[in-house]
Amino acid sequence: MSKLSPLYEKRKPSNIRLASIEFAKRTDGVKAISVAIGNVSLPMHPSMIKRMENLRNSDSPFVDGVVKYSETSGTKECNQAVLHILKASGIDTKGLFSQITDGGSQGMELVLAGTVTKDRPLMLLNPAYSNYASFIERLGLSTISVNRTLQSNGEYTLPDMAKVESLIKEKQPGAMVLIPFDNPTGQLIRWDDFIKLAKLCVKYDMWLISDEAYRELYYKEVKKIPSVWNLNENEVSGIAGRRISLETASKVWNACGLRIGAIVTDNQKFHEQCVAEQTANLCANVIGQYIFGAINNESIENLQEWFKTQRDYYFKISKILETEFKNNLPNVIVSKPQAAIYSVVDLSPLVGANFDITNFVLYCAKEGKVEIEGQKLTLLVAPMTNAQLRIAYVLPPEKMRLVPKLLKELLEQYMVKNSLSK
């Protein structure tokens, strides 16, 4: 029998997909409240919906049923939409280059392939979005990381800058990934800290990769949005030409399945070579590009109002969860998100050293069940490290309200079944 590659021999599903894969094998009629992955359930922007509904209209490029490749870099309209969105966030787009990718995920892999080498690893702030480590492993490269800590008050700390610089000196990374509106922690990187980290990138000749999937989803006042495109030479001398951002239709635009992302950079050479690398993939989803391109026709004021609507919706869910966790699991540590659409829950106060968070998540997916109002339910979440898990705000408020109660009862079942105690 032919052998699998070493990569495939040891490959395990991403933590954000693990629970759903196992739950799909169940046949007992239990339904899942799935908050393991940021699979947004809100409708897209109205202009995008309109285009989707009218793909065969006379003004559509698909009126004759012909769907051709676009240029590898993407359609002009779709790239203009990406830059138009940046403008709506108050960003000057002069000198920026955009290319369209099959979702933000393909963008990640392309960017990592162009900035990280065997001698110069990728630097991450942990907890980090798991796909970065997965793509680095696929590419045969490596990561280094500095750790953030979830405090008892629900806020995350950033690592001491001296420790960050010491690690950079020792390991000489080629790029640093920052998620200013962070997945999975919900942390909003302060502008002053963003500048300090950017200065380290310049000092040690590193690329600064800013994952800005959640750029307009923040829930506290800021003096300046922590975007890589708000950095300037006066604040960070030498930053020009080493900046890259990852964009996506998935989150702010509620179009996860559209699979449209973008890579934006102010380095023309990187842009040209990144497009050259992408030519092997031919182009991104052309129908998806057309649907997302509708945003280019919207006014800046319309887009800013859309941003506000999205922020208000997710902030409301964060407050619902805060209240329900206090009612159901008052002793656990729950992060207080300042951005993005996630909460981290630390079960450490309720469980002992032998508790395995992945085993608990798999228990919920494979056999756990709770009856609520005559319906048998379970909860799908994403395991992190130690006794921590991530919850995504992807279901309507009435369903998100059930999450703490389900978690409480499933945890009690699991602890009894496995004879575990604090």
C-alpha positions as CSV (number, residue, x, y, z in Angstrom):
1,M,0.0,0.0,0.0
2,S,1.4,3.4,-0.9
3,K,2.6,5.5,2.0
4,L,1.3,8.9,2.9
5,S,3.7,11.8,3.2
6,P,5.0,12.6,6.8
7,L,2.8,15.7,6.8
8,Y,-0.3,13.7,6.1
9,E,0.6,10.9,8.4
10,K,0.5,13.2,11.4
11,R,-2.1,15.8,10.2
12,K,-5.0,16.3,12.6
13,P,-8.0,18.5,11.9
14,S,-7.9,22.1,12.9
15,N,-9.2,22.7,16.4
16,I,-11.9,24.9,14.9
17,R,-13.2,22.0,12.8
18,L,-12.6,19.2,15.2
19,A,-15.9,19.2,17.0
20,S,-18.0,19.5,13.9
21,I,-16.2,16.6,12.2
22,E,-16.9,14.3,15.2
23,F,-20.5,15.5,15.6
24,A,-21.3,14.7,12.0
25,K,-20.9,11.0,12.8
26,R,-23.7,11.1,15.4
27,T,-27.0,9.4,14.5
28,D,-28.9,9.9,17.8
29,G,-30.9,13.0,16.7
30,V,-29.2,15.4,19.0
31,K,-28.8,18.9,17.6
32,A,-25.8,21.1,18.0
33,I,-25.3,24.6,19.1
34,S,-22.1,25.2,17.2
35,V,-19.9,28.1,18.2
36,A,-16.6,26.4,17.4
37,I,-15.9,28.4,14.2
38,G,-16.5,31.9,13.0
39,N,-19.0,30.8,10.5
40,V,-21.1,34.0,10.6
41,S,-24.9,33.5,10.2
42,L,-25.9,37.1,9.4
43,P,-26.9,38.1,5.8
44,M,-24.4,39.8,3.6
45,H,-24.4,43.5,2.8
46,P,-27.7,44.3,0.8
47,S,-25.7,45.3,-2.4
48,M,-24.0,41.9,-2.3
49,I,-27.3,40.0,-1.9
50,K,-28.7,41.9,-4.8
51,R,-25.9,40.9,-7.1
52,M,-26.2,37.3,-5.9
53,E,-29.9,37.3,-6.8
54,N,-29.3,38.8,-10.2
55,L,-26.4,36.8,-11.6
56,R,-28.2,36.3,-14.9
57,N,-29.5,39.8,-15.4
58,S,-28.5,41.8,-18.5
59,D,-25.9,43.8,-16.6
60,S,-24.2,40.7,-15.1
61,P,-21.1,39.3,-16.8
62,F,-22.7,35.8,-16.3
63,V,-25.9,36.6,-18.3
64,D,-24.9,34.0,-21.0
65,G,-23.9,31.4,-18.4
66,V,-20.2,31.7,-19.2
67,V,-17.9,31.8,-16.2
68,K,-14.3,32.5,-17.2
69,Y,-11.1,32.9,-15.2
70,S,-10.3,36.4,-14.1
71,E,-6.7,37.7,-14.0
72,T,-4.8,36.0,-11.2
73,S,-4.6,39.2,-9.2
74,G,-8.4,39.5,-9.4
75,T,-10.9,41.7,-11.2
76,K,-10.4,45.4,-11.2
77,E,-13.7,46.0,-9.5
78,C,-13.1,43.5,-6.7
79,N,-9.6,45.0,-5.9
80,Q,-11.1,48.5,-6.0
81,A,-13.7,47.3,-3.5
82,V,-11.0,46.2,-1.1
83,L,-9.3,49.6,-1.3
84,H,-12.7,51.3,-1.0
85,I,-13.3,49.6,2.3
86,L,-9.9,50.7,3.5
87,K,-10.9,54.3,2.6
88,A,-14.1,53.9,4.6
89,S,-11.9,53.1,7.6
90,G,-10.2,56.4,7.1
91,I,-7.1,54.9,5.5
92,D,-5.1,56.6,2.7
93,T,-4.7,53.9,0.0
94,K,-2.2,55.7,-2.2
95,G,0.6,53.4,-3.1
96,L,-1.1,50.2,-2.0
97,F,-1.4,47.1,-4.1
98,S,-4.2,44.6,-3.8
99,Q,-4.7,41.0,-5.0
100,I,-7.7,38.8,-4.5
101,T,-7.4,35.4,-3.0
102,D,-9.6,32.3,-2.3
103,G,-10.5,33.6,1.2
104,G,-8.2,35.0,3.8
105,S,-6.8,31.5,4.3
106,Q,-5.2,31.3,0.9
107,G,-3.9,34.8,1.5
108,M,-2.2,33.6,4.7
109,E,-0.4,30.8,3.0
110,L,0.7,33.0,0.1
111,V,2.0,35.7,2.5
112,L,3.9,33.2,4.7
113,A,5.5,31.5,1.6
114,G,6.9,34.9,0.6
115,T,8.1,36.2,4.0
116,V,9.3,33.2,6.1
117,T,12.3,30.9,5.4
118,K,13.9,28.0,7.2
119,D,16.4,30.3,8.7
120,R,13.9,33.0,9.6
121,P,10.8,31.7,11.3
122,L,7.4,33.3,11.8
123,M,6.7,35.1,15.1
124,L,3.3,34.9,16.7
125,L,1.6,36.2,19.8
126,N,0.0,33.2,21.6
127,P,-2.8,32.3,21.8
128,A,-2.6,32.6,18.0
129,Y,-5.1,31.8,15.3
130,S,-4.4,28.1,14.6
131,N,-4.3,28.3,10.8
132,Y,-1.0,30.2,10.9
133,A,0.7,27.2,12.5
134,S,-1.0,24.8,10.2
135,F,0.2,26.7,7.1
136,I,3.7,27.0,8.4
137,E,3.8,23.2,9.0
138,R,2.5,22.6,5.4
139,L,5.3,24.8,4.1
140,G,7.9,23.0,6.1
141,L,8.8,26.1,8.1
142,S,8.7,27.0,11.8
143,T,7.2,29.4,14.3
144,I,8.3,31.1,17.5
145,S,6.0,32.8,19.9
146,V,5.6,35.0,23.0
147,N,2.7,34.3,25.3
148,R,-0.2,36.5,26.4
149,T,-2.0,35.7,29.6
150,L,-5.7,35.7,30.4
151,Q,-6.0,37.4,33.8
152,S,-8.7,36.8,36.3
153,N,-10.5,40.0,35.3
154,G,-11.0,38.7,31.8
155,E,-8.3,40.9,30.2
156,Y,-5.3,39.7,28.3
157,T,-1.8,41.0,28.9
158,L,0.7,41.7,26.2
159,P,4.2,40.2,26.8
160,D,6.9,42.5,28.0
161,M,8.5,44.3,25.0
162,A,12.0,43.5,26.4
163,K,11.2,39.8,26.3
164,V,9.8,40.1,22.8
165,E,13.0,41.8,21.6
166,S,15.2,39.3,23.3
167,L,13.4,36.4,21.5
168,I,13.7,38.3,18.2
169,K,17.4,38.7,18.7
170,E,17.8,35.0,19.5
171,K,15.6,33.5,16.8
172,Q,15.8,36.2,14.0
173,P,12.3,35.8,12.6
174,G,11.5,36.9,9.1
175,A,8.0,38.1,9.8
176,M,5.6,38.9,12.7
177,V,1.9,38.3,12.5
178,L,-0.3,40.7,14.5
179,I,-4.1,40.5,14.6
180,P,-4.9,43.9,16.0
181,F,-8.6,42.9,16.5
182,D,-7.6,39.6,17.7
183,N,-8.8,36.1,17.0
184,P,-9.0,34.1,19.3
185,T,-8.5,36.4,22.3
186,G,-10.8,39.3,21.5
187,Q,-7.9,41.6,22.5
188,L,-7.7,45.0,20.8
189,I,-4.0,45.8,20.5
190,R,-3.4,49.3,21.9
191,W,-2.0,51.8,19.4
192,D,1.1,52.5,21.5
193,D,1.9,48.8,21.6
194,F,1.2,48.5,17.9
195,I,3.9,51.1,17.3
196,K,6.4,49.4,19.6
197,L,6.0,46.1,17.8
198,A,6.2,47.8,14.4
199,K,9.5,49.4,15.4
200,L,10.9,46.0,16.3
201,C,10.0,44.8,12.8
202,V,12.0,47.7,11.3
203,K,14.9,47.3,13.7
204,Y,15.3,43.6,13.0
205,D,14.3,43.7,9.3
206,M,11.1,41.8,9.6
207,W,7.9,41.9,7.6
208,L,4.9,43.1,9.5
209,I,1.8,41.0,8.6
210,S,-1.4,42.5,10.0
211,D,-4.5,40.2,9.8
212,E,-7.3,42.7,9.6
213,A,-10.3,40.5,9.1
214,Y,-12.1,42.2,12.0
215,R,-10.8,45.7,11.5
216,E,-14.1,47.5,12.1
217,L,-15.3,45.2,14.9
218,Y,-14.0,46.9,18.1
219,Y,-16.0,47.8,21.2
220,K,-14.0,50.6,23.0
221,E,-12.9,54.1,22.1
222,V,-9.6,54.3,20.3
223,K,-7.5,57.3,19.4
224,K,-6.5,55.6,16.2
225,I,-7.6,52.3,14.7
226,P,-4.7,49.9,15.1
227,S,-4.3,49.1,11.4
228,V,-0.9,48.6,9.7
229,W,-2.1,51.3,7.2
230,N,-2.4,53.9,9.9
231,L,1.4,53.6,10.7
232,N,3.5,56.3,9.1
233,E,7.1,57.2,8.7
234,N,7.0,59.9,11.4
235,E,5.9,57.3,14.0
236,V,7.8,54.3,12.7
237,S,10.7,55.3,10.4
238,G,11.4,52.6,7.9
239,I,8.0,50.9,8.1
240,A,7.2,51.7,4.4
241,G,7.7,48.7,2.1
242,R,7.5,46.0,4.7
243,R,3.7,46.2,5.4
244,I,1.2,43.5,4.4
245,S,-2.5,43.2,5.5
246,L,-4.8,40.3,5.1
247,E,-8.4,41.2,4.1
248,T,-11.5,39.1,3.8
249,A,-15.2,39.1,2.9
250,S,-15.9,36.6,5.6
251,K,-16.4,38.6,8.8
252,V,-17.4,42.2,8.6
253,W,-19.3,41.4,5.3
254,N,-20.9,38.2,6.6
255,A,-19.7,36.2,3.5
256,C,-17.7,33.3,4.9
257,G,-18.7,30.9,2.1
258,L,-18.0,33.4,-0.6
259,R,-14.3,32.6,-0.1
260,I,-13.0,36.0,-1.1
261,G,-9.9,37.5,0.6
262,A,-7.2,39.9,-0.4
263,I,-3.5,40.6,0.2
264,V,-2.7,44.3,0.4
265,T,0.9,45.6,0.5
266,D,2.9,48.7,0.0
267,N,5.8,46.7,-1.5
268,Q,5.5,46.5,-5.3
269,K,8.1,43.7,-5.6
270,F,6.3,41.6,-3.0
271,H,3.0,42.2,-4.8
272,E,4.3,41.1,-8.2
273,Q,6.0,38.0,-6.8
274,C,3.0,37.1,-4.7
275,V,0.8,37.3,-7.8
276,A,3.3,35.1,-9.7
277,E,3.1,32.5,-6.9
278,Q,-0.7,32.6,-7.1
279,T,-0.7,31.9,-10.9
280,A,-0.6,28.2,-10.1
281,N,-4.0,28.6,-8.6
282,L,-5.1,30.5,-11.7
283,C,-7.6,32.9,-9.9
284,A,-10.0,33.3,-7.0
285,N,-13.7,32.5,-7.3
286,V,-15.0,34.8,-10.1
287,I,-18.6,34.7,-9.0
288,G,-17.5,35.6,-5.5
289,Q,-15.4,38.4,-6.8
290,Y,-18.4,39.8,-8.7
291,I,-20.7,39.6,-5.6
292,F,-18.1,41.3,-3.3
293,G,-17.3,43.9,-6.0
294,A,-20.7,45.5,-5.4
295,I,-19.2,47.1,-2.3
296,N,-17.2,49.4,-4.6
297,N,-20.4,51.2,-5.6
298,E,-21.5,52.0,-2.0
299,S,-20.8,55.4,-0.5
300,I,-18.3,55.8,2.3
301,E,-21.1,57.0,4.6
302,N,-23.1,53.8,3.8
303,L,-20.1,51.6,4.6
304,Q,-19.5,53.4,7.9
305,E,-23.1,52.9,8.9
306,W,-22.7,49.2,8.1
307,F,-19.6,49.0,10.3
308,K,-21.6,50.5,13.2
309,T,-24.5,48.1,12.7
310,Q,-22.1,45.2,12.9
311,R,-20.3,46.5,16.0
312,D,-23.6,47.1,17.8
313,Y,-24.8,43.6,17.0
314,Y,-21.7,41.7,18.3
315,F,-21.3,44.0,21.3
316,K,-24.9,43.0,22.3
317,I,-24.0,39.3,22.1
318,S,-20.9,39.9,24.2
319,K,-23.0,41.4,27.0
320,I,-25.5,38.6,26.8
321,L,-22.7,36.1,27.3
322,E,-21.2,38.0,30.1
323,T,-24.6,38.0,32.0
324,E,-25.3,34.3,31.3
325,F,-21.8,33.2,32.4
326,K,-22.3,35.1,35.6
327,N,-25.6,33.3,36.1
328,N,-24.5,29.8,35.2
329,L,-20.7,29.5,35.7
330,P,-19.7,32.5,38.0
331,N,-16.3,31.0,38.9
332,V,-14.9,30.5,35.4
333,I,-12.7,33.1,33.8
334,V,-14.3,34.6,30.7
335,S,-12.4,37.1,28.5
336,K,-13.9,40.5,28.0
337,P,-13.6,41.0,24.2
338,Q,-12.6,44.5,23.1
339,A,-12.7,43.4,19.4
340,A,-13.6,40.6,17.0
341,I,-16.3,38.0,17.7
342,Y,-14.9,35.6,20.2
343,S,-14.7,34.9,23.9
344,V,-12.2,32.6,25.6
345,V,-13.4,30.6,28.6
346,D,-10.9,29.3,31.1
347,L,-12.4,26.4,33.1
348,S,-9.3,26.1,35.4
349,P,-11.2,27.3,38.5
350,L,-13.6,24.3,38.1
351,V,-11.3,21.5,37.0
352,G,-8.1,19.8,38.1
353,A,-4.8,19.1,36.6
354,N,-6.0,15.9,34.9
355,F,-8.6,17.7,32.9
356,D,-8.1,17.5,29.1
357,I,-9.9,20.3,27.2
358,T,-9.7,18.4,23.8
359,N,-11.2,15.3,25.4
360,F,-14.0,17.4,26.9
361,V,-14.8,19.0,23.5
362,L,-14.8,15.6,21.9
363,Y,-17.2,14.3,24.6
364,C,-19.6,17.1,23.8
365,A,-19.4,16.3,20.1
366,K,-19.7,12.5,20.3
367,E,-22.1,11.8,23.1
368,G,-22.9,14.8,25.4
369,K,-26.5,16.0,25.4
370,V,-28.7,18.3,27.4
371,E,-32.5,18.5,27.2
372,I,-33.8,22.1,27.0
373,E,-37.5,22.7,26.4
374,G,-38.0,19.2,25.0
375,Q,-35.0,19.4,22.6
376,K,-31.8,17.4,23.0
377,L,-28.8,19.7,22.4
378,T,-25.0,19.6,22.7
379,L,-22.4,22.3,22.3
380,L,-19.6,22.5,19.8
381,V,-16.6,24.7,20.8
382,A,-13.0,25.0,19.8
383,P,-10.4,23.7,22.3
384,M,-7.3,25.8,23.1
385,T,-4.5,25.0,25.5
386,N,-4.8,23.8,29.1
387,A,-8.4,24.2,30.2
388,Q,-9.4,27.0,27.8
389,L,-11.8,27.0,24.9
390,R,-13.0,29.5,22.4
391,I,-16.6,30.6,21.6
392,A,-17.6,32.3,18.4
393,Y,-20.5,34.8,18.2
394,V,-22.0,33.2,15.1
395,L,-25.6,32.3,16.2
396,P,-28.6,34.6,16.8
397,P,-28.7,36.1,20.3
398,E,-31.4,33.7,21.6
399,K,-29.2,30.7,20.7
400,M,-26.0,32.4,22.1
401,R,-27.9,32.8,25.4
402,L,-28.0,29.0,25.7
403,V,-24.2,28.5,25.5
404,P,-23.2,29.0,29.2
405,K,-26.1,26.8,30.4
406,L,-25.1,24.0,27.9
407,L,-21.4,24.3,28.9
408,K,-22.2,24.1,32.6
409,E,-24.4,21.0,32.3
410,L,-22.1,19.2,29.8
411,L,-19.1,19.9,32.0
412,E,-20.8,18.5,35.0
413,Q,-21.7,15.3,33.0
414,Y,-18.1,15.0,31.8
415,M,-16.6,15.4,35.2
416,V,-18.9,12.8,36.8
417,K,-18.4,10.3,33.9
418,N,-14.6,10.5,34.2
419,S,-14.5,10.7,38.0
420,L,-12.8,14.1,37.9
421,S,-12.8,16.7,40.5
422,K,-11.0,19.9,41.2
